[in-house]
Amino acid sequence: MFLHPPEPQCLSVIVPCRNEASHIDAFCDSALQQQLPAGWRMEILVADGRSDDGTREQLQQRCAADPRLRWVDNPGRIVSTGLNACLREARGSVIARLDVHTRFAPDYLAQCLATLARTGADNVGGPWVADGVGTIGQAIAAAFQSRWVVGGARSRDTAYEGVVDTVYLGCWPRATLERFGGFDEALVRNQDDEHNLRLRLGGARIWQSCQIRSHYRPRSSLRHLFAQQRQYGYWRPFVMRKHSQPGSVRQLVPATFVAALLGGVLLAPWSVLPLAALFATYGAYVAAASVHAAVVSGHGAALPWLPMVIAAYHVAYGLGTWRGLWDVLRGRIPSAQFARITR
């Protein structure tokens, strides 16, 4: 996988991107301002997925101006092929993944290195914190952050410190990736969850530290949120097929809800009670979850949008899971409809 031998105290930052002309300069500025411990140096490898909006040209100009930046071609155009393209060119003894749509604390990478040294873990990262723009974006971020919506995922707990089943982005000793390999290029989504599941099944330890701080910019419309979550759900059965188990039980709940909803609709000609009971129960849950998310996030103005946002999260993910399961059971290759990442 690695084409170059490791260099001591060199940190390789790997970043996949495609059509990010409006964001790539701000990301490069932020990444180059990272404060590393004394003696460490950094290379930033950005894999461009054959962008057609000027991203490639911007990157090449930035790389020419700063030798720490390196442009990498990603003909596969998806995240997993981009990450692996970066890994092949990486020279670092430690590898850290960054994201173009995430803002990082100035000591983000330094805290990653410190956490690796302190814990001896095989992969480390910080909590996944969403910071939305606009009323709908804030509602999406509030729901994203709520334990009531995401099933208690520790990755959304900003105060948690300890072992987790998956972690946002990630930072690995090179030896971990040499042992477990890179990212599954058959997966358009969920390649990070699959990679962490592979690590855990092999006895590796994944650690989340509240000292590793960043803020992710989520989607800002219900349409884009629905498309994103449906795509996430679609790829879940392909991960399950590979490992004969889900990453966690909570990932199956949306599909169970959608199945119950369909069952209620089919039974409606004979009795509306099951469907009415389901709507009443889910409606009460959504109302309580919406109020809780609005209060905890401090975005009271987002409250009117939260019921629709929460339903979009669950229904889209559940529908995607069933569509993916249908393709898996029929032995079909993944649908082209779900094979391209869009913002």
C-alpha positions in Angstrom: 0.0 0.0 0.0 2.8 2.5 1.0 5.2 3.3 -1.8 7.7 5.2 0.4 9.4 4.1 3.7 8.3 5.9 6.9 10.1 9.0 8.0 10.4 9.6 11.8 8.4 12.5 13.2 6.7 13.1 9.9 2.9 13.5 10.0 1.1 12.7 6.7 -2.3 14.5 6.4 -4.6 12.8 3.9 -7.6 14.7 2.4 -10.0 13.5 -0.3 -11.9 16.2 -2.3 -13.9 16.8 -5.4 -15.4 20.1 -6.8 -14.5 22.2 -3.7 -13.4 25.4 -5.5 -15.3 27.5 -3.0 -13.8 25.8 0.1 -10.3 24.5 -0.8 -8.4 27.7 -0.2 -9.9 28.2 3.3 -9.1 24.6 4.1 -5.5 24.8 2.9 -5.0 28.0 5.0 -6.4 26.3 8.1 -4.4 23.1 7.6 -1.1 24.9 7.0 -1.6 26.8 10.3 -1.7 23.7 12.4 0.7 23.9 15.4 2.8 20.7 15.6 5.0 19.6 18.5 8.7 20.5 18.3 10.6 18.3 16.0 7.6 17.2 13.9 7.0 18.2 10.3 3.9 17.8 8.2 2.9 16.9 4.6 -0.6 17.5 3.4 -1.7 15.2 0.6 -4.9 16.3 -1.1 -6.5 13.7 -3.5 -8.6 15.5 -6.1 -11.3 13.4 -7.7 -11.0 14.8 -11.2 -12.8 18.1 -10.3 -14.3 20.1 -13.1 -15.0 23.3 -11.2 -11.4 24.7 -11.0 -10.4 22.9 -7.7 -7.5 21.1 -9.4 -6.0 24.2 -10.7 -6.3 26.0 -7.4 -4.7 23.1 -5.6 -1.8 22.9 -8.1 -1.2 26.6 -7.5 -1.2 26.2 -3.8 1.2 23.2 -4.0 3.6 25.2 -6.1 3.6 27.9 -3.4 4.1 25.7 -0.4 6.1 22.4 -0.5 4.1 21.0 2.5 1.1 20.7 0.1 1.0 17.8 -2.4 -1.6 17.2 -5.0 -2.6 13.6 -5.7 -4.7 12.4 -8.5 -7.9 10.4 -7.7 -9.3 8.9 -10.9 -11.8 6.9 -8.8 -13.5 10.1 -7.7 -14.8 8.8 -4.4 -13.6 9.1 -0.8 -12.1 5.7 -0.4 -10.1 5.7 -3.6 -8.8 9.2 -2.7 -7.7 8.2 0.8 -5.9 5.2 -0.6 -4.2 7.3 -3.3 -2.9 9.5 -0.5 -1.7 6.6 1.6 0.3 5.3 -1.3 2.3 8.5 -1.5 2.5 9.2 2.3 5.9 9.3 4.0 4.7 9.9 7.6 5.2 7.6 10.6 1.7 8.9 11.6 -1.3 9.4 9.3 -4.2 11.8 10.0 -7.3 12.3 7.9 -8.8 15.8 7.6 -12.0 17.0 5.8 -12.5 20.0 3.6 -15.8 20.9 5.2 -14.5 20.8 8.8 -12.9 23.6 10.8 -10.1 22.4 13.1 -8.7 23.8 16.3 -5.1 25.1 15.8 -3.8 22.2 18.0 -6.0 19.5 16.4 -3.1 17.5 15.0 -0.9 18.1 18.0 -3.6 16.7 20.2 -3.9 13.7 17.9 -0.2 13.0 18.3 -0.5 13.4 22.1 -3.5 11.1 22.4 -1.7 8.4 20.4 1.3 8.6 22.7 -0.8 8.7 25.8 -3.2 5.9 25.0 -1.2 3.6 22.7 -4.5 3.3 20.7 -4.5 2.2 17.0 -6.8 5.0 15.9 -7.7 8.3 17.7 -10.0 11.2 17.0 -12.3 13.8 18.6 -16.0 14.1 18.9 -18.1 14.7 15.7 -19.5 18.2 16.3 -21.8 19.8 13.8 -22.1 23.6 13.2 -24.9 24.5 10.9 -25.5 27.7 8.9 -29.0 29.2 8.7 -32.1 28.1 10.5 -32.4 24.7 8.7 -28.7 24.1 8.9 -28.8 24.7 12.6 -31.8 22.3 12.9 -29.8 19.7 11.1 -26.8 20.2 13.3 -28.9 20.1 16.5 -30.5 16.8 15.4 -27.1 15.5 14.4 -25.7 16.2 17.8 -28.7 14.8 19.8 -28.3 11.4 21.5 -32.1 11.1 21.2 -31.8 11.2 17.4 -28.6 9.2 16.8 -29.2 6.5 19.3 -26.6 7.5 21.9 -23.6 7.5 19.6 -20.6 8.4 21.7 -19.0 10.1 18.7 -21.5 13.0 19.3 -20.6 13.4 23.0 -18.2 16.3 23.3 -17.2 15.4 26.9 -16.5 11.7 26.3 -13.0 10.3 26.7 -12.3 6.7 26.1 -12.7 3.7 23.9 -15.3 3.9 21.0 -16.5 1.7 18.2 -15.8 4.4 15.6 -14.3 7.9 15.5 -14.6 11.0 13.4 -11.9 11.1 10.6 -9.1 9.4 12.5 -5.4 9.4 13.1 -3.3 6.2 12.9 0.2 5.1 13.6 1.5 3.9 10.2 1.9 0.4 11.6 -1.9 0.2 12.1 -2.6 0.8 8.4 0.2 -1.6 7.4 -1.4 -4.3 9.5 -5.1 -3.7 8.6 -4.8 -2.1 5.1 -6.5 0.9 3.7 -10.1 1.7 2.8 -12.5 -0.5 0.9 -12.8 1.0 -2.5 -16.1 -0.9 -3.1 -17.7 1.5 -0.6 -18.8 4.9 -1.7 -20.1 5.7 1.9 -19.4 4.1 5.3 -15.8 3.3 4.3 -14.6 4.8 7.6 -17.1 2.8 9.7 -16.1 -0.4 7.9 -12.4 0.4 8.4 -13.0 0.9 12.2 -15.0 -2.3 12.4 -12.2 -4.1 10.7 -9.8 -2.8 13.2 -12.0 -3.8 16.2 -12.6 -7.3 14.8 -8.8 -7.6 14.6 -8.3 -6.6 18.2 -7.3 -2.9 17.7 -8.4 -0.1 20.0 -10.1 3.1 18.9 -10.0 6.1 21.2 -12.0 9.3 21.3 -10.5 12.4 23.1 -12.4 15.5 24.0 -9.1 17.4 23.5 -9.2 16.8 19.8 -11.5 19.6 18.6 -13.2 20.3 15.3 -16.5 21.5 13.8 -18.2 19.9 10.9 -20.4 21.9 8.5 -23.5 19.7 7.8 -25.9 20.0 4.9 -28.1 23.1 4.9 -31.3 21.8 3.2 -33.8 19.0 3.8 -33.4 17.8 0.3 -29.6 17.4 0.6 -29.9 15.9 4.0 -32.4 13.3 2.8 -30.2 12.4 -0.2 -27.1 12.1 2.1 -28.8 9.9 4.7 -30.4 7.7 2.1 -26.9 7.1 0.6 -25.5 6.4 4.0 -28.3 3.8 4.6 -27.8 2.2 1.2 -24.2 1.3 1.8 -24.8 -0.1 5.3 -25.9 -3.6 4.1 -22.7 -3.9 2.0 -20.6 -3.4 5.1 -22.8 -6.0 6.9 -22.3 -8.4 4.0 -18.6 -8.1 4.2 -18.3 -8.6 8.0 -21.6 -10.5 8.7 -22.6 -7.9 11.3 -23.4 -4.2 11.5 -21.1 -1.7 13.0 -23.6 -1.3 15.9 -27.2 -2.2 16.6 -28.4 1.4 16.5 -27.6 1.5 12.8 -30.5 -1.0 12.2 -33.2 1.0 14.0 -34.2 3.3 11.1 -34.7 0.3 8.8 -36.9 -1.3 11.6 -38.9 1.9 11.8 -39.5 2.0 8.1 -40.5 -1.7 8.1 -43.0 -1.0 10.9 -44.4 2.0 9.0 -44.9 -0.1 5.8 -46.5 -2.9 7.9 -49.0 -0.4 9.4 -49.9 0.9 5.9 -50.5 -2.6 4.6 -52.7 -3.4 7.6 -54.7 -0.2 7.3 -57.5 -1.7 5.2 -58.3 -4.0 8.0 -57.3 -2.0 11.0 -55.9 1.5 11.4 -54.9 0.9 15.0 -51.3 -0.3 14.4 -50.6 2.7 12.1 -52.3 5.1 14.4 -50.3 3.7 17.4 -47.1 4.0 15.5 -47.7 7.6 14.4 -48.7 8.5 17.9 -45.7 6.9 19.5 -43.2 8.3 16.9 -44.9 11.7 17.0 -44.5 11.9 20.8 -40.9 10.9 20.5 -40.1 13.4 17.7 -41.7 16.2 19.7 -39.7 15.4 22.8 -36.5 14.9 20.8 -37.0 18.2 19.0 -37.4 20.2 22.2 -34.4 18.4 23.7 -32.2 19.1 20.7 -33.3 22.7 20.5 -32.6 23.3 24.2 -29.3 21.5 24.3 -28.0 23.2 21.1 -29.2 26.6 22.1 -30.9 27.1 18.7 -34.5 27.7 19.8 -35.3 29.2 16.4 -34.7 25.8 14.8 -37.4 24.1 16.8 -40.2 24.4 14.1 -37.9 22.6 11.6 -36.6 19.9 13.9 -39.5 17.4 13.6 -39.0 17.3 9.8 -35.3 17.1 10.1 -35.4 14.2 12.6 -37.9 12.4 10.4 -35.7 13.0 7.4 -32.7 11.4 9.2 -34.6 8.3 10.1 -36.8 7.7 7.1 -34.1 8.4 4.5 -31.6 6.2 6.3 -34.1 3.4 6.7 -35.3 3.6 3.1 -31.6 3.5 1.9 -30.9 0.5 4.1 -33.8 -1.5 2.6 -32.7 -0.5 -0.9 -29.2 -1.6 -0.2 -30.4 -4.9 1.4 -32.5 -5.6 -1.7 -29.5 -5.2 -4.0 -27.3 -7.3 -1.6 -29.9 -10.2 -1.5 -30.2 -10.2 -5.3 -26.4 -10.3 -5.6 -26.4 -7.1 -7.7 -23.6 -4.6 -7.9 -24.2 -1.4 -6.1 -26.6 0.9 -7.9 -25.0 3.8 -9.9 -27.7 6.0 -8.3 -25.7 5.8 -5.0 -22.2 5.7 -6.5 -21.4 9.4 -6.6 -20.7 11.7 -3.7 -22.4 15.1 -4.0 -22.5 18.0 -1.5 
